[in-house]
Structures are given as C-alpha cells and as structure tokens.
C-alpha cells in the first residue's frame, strides 16, 4: 500500500510540474494556447456533429416507419370494412387483430418520434452553440494576439526612446566632469602647498630684504646728494 501511495504522489507531483511548465509555455506563446483550445473544440464539434447526424437519422427512420404503418393501417381498415360487409367473420377477426397491433405500434412509434424530434432539436442547438463558441474563440484569439503585438511594439518603441534619451548622454559625461574637477583641485592644491613651503617663504623673505636694503641705500644716496648741494650753496 505504501509503495502504491508513494508512486501515486510522485505521479501527481510530475503532473503538477508538467501543468506549470505548460502554463509557462502558453504564456510565452499564447497563439499556441488559443490554437490548442480551438482544435479541441473543433474535435468535440466533429463528434457532436456525428451524434447529431445519428439522432436525425433515427428521427427520419421512425418517421418513415410511421408513414408505412399508417398506410398499412389504412389498407387493413379498408379490408376490415370489406370483410364485415361480405360476412367474412374469420377474416374480419384477423384483420381486427392486425389493426389493433398496428395502432399500438403506431402509438409507440409516435412517442419515440416525439422523443427523437426533441433529441434532434437539442443536438442541433448544442451544435450551433458550439459552432458559435468556436467562432467567438477565434475572434478572441485574433483580438488578443493583435493586442499583444501592439503592446510589444509599444514596449520596443519605449525602449528605443529611452536609449535615445539625453539623460543617458548627460550621465555619460559625469565621469569626465568629475575627472576635470579633480584635476583642477589637484592643481590648486599644488599651488597652495607651494605657497606654504618653507623654502619658498625664505626666498620671498630674501627678496623683501633685498628690496629694503636697496631702498636704504637709495635714501643714503639722496641724503649725500642733498648734503653736497647744501655745501655748495654755503660757499
């Protein structure tokens, strides 16, 4: 029992995986899913058509039999009247029995014919309904596939427009901008470091000292010239 239960569970699991796989395939290829459903309905329609044809044939056979027995009943009734009129009692008794049998058979066939007529109407109605369902499913298939193709085309256009977006080009220059800014910052840093360097400060100090010394010498020369000029005036 346990083995049977195990294999049954494995079988159910396999069926479940297959069902999920088929659903995924149908999602990726909806045209296949629709066509499979249409083919299945067409197959059922063909079988129902055969059944309907058989029902119609039975109705026609019963109707034909009723017509024949009705004609036979008319002849027996005429023969019975003739037998009674001519005093042929033995023949009249046989004809009466035959007439009663025909009437019973006709009554039974009439019931069967009515049932076969209803069966035929139901079968034709089912056949027409299934035919309409097939046509409806085909229309739905065409409409849904057209809708899917339209949506896919719109997605492709959107993807292409996104690929042509200016933002993408602007973002592509971000790295270039960052590199340029970093380079400028490094250059500025080098200049600041150069200004704060001790040797550079000393050189600047020496330049300043030289300028002060030269100015002092200039002042002395001016004073000497002024003194010389003043001595010349005194003489």
NORLIN-V53620 format. One record per pair of residues at least 6 apart in sequence whose ideal C-beta (glycine too) atoms are under 7 Angstrom apart, sorted by sequence separation. I is the first residue (numbers start at 1). J is the second residue. D is the distance in Angstrom with one decimal. If there is no record, write none. Layout:
BEGIN
i j d
I J D
I J D
END
This chain:
BEGIN
i j d
26 32 6.5
194 200 6.0
26 33 3.7
83 91 4.4
84 92 5.2
83 92 4.1
80 92 6.0
83 95 5.8
80 95 4.2
79 95 5.4
80 96 6.3
76 95 5.7
80 99 6.1
76 98 5.3
77 99 6.2
76 99 4.8
73 99 6.7
76 102 6.3
73 102 4.5
72 102 6.0
73 103 6.7
69 102 5.6
73 106 6.5
69 105 5.8
70 106 6.5
69 106 5.2
66 106 6.4
69 109 6.8
66 109 5.0
65 109 5.8
66 110 6.7
62 109 5.8
66 113 6.1
62 112 5.3
63 113 6.0
62 113 4.5
59 113 6.8
62 116 5.5
59 116 4.0
58 116 5.2
59 117 5.8
55 116 6.7
59 120 4.9
55 119 4.9
56 120 5.2
55 120 4.9
55 123 4.8
52 123 3.9
51 123 6.3
52 124 6.1
52 127 5.2
48 126 6.1
49 127 6.1
48 127 5.6
48 130 6.2
45 130 5.0
44 130 6.7
45 131 6.5
41 130 6.7
45 134 6.3
41 133 6.5
42 134 6.3
41 134 5.1
38 134 6.5
41 137 6.7
38 137 5.7
37 137 6.3
38 138 6.3
38 141 7.0
34 141 3.9
30 144 6.7
31 145 5.8
30 145 6.6
30 148 6.4
END
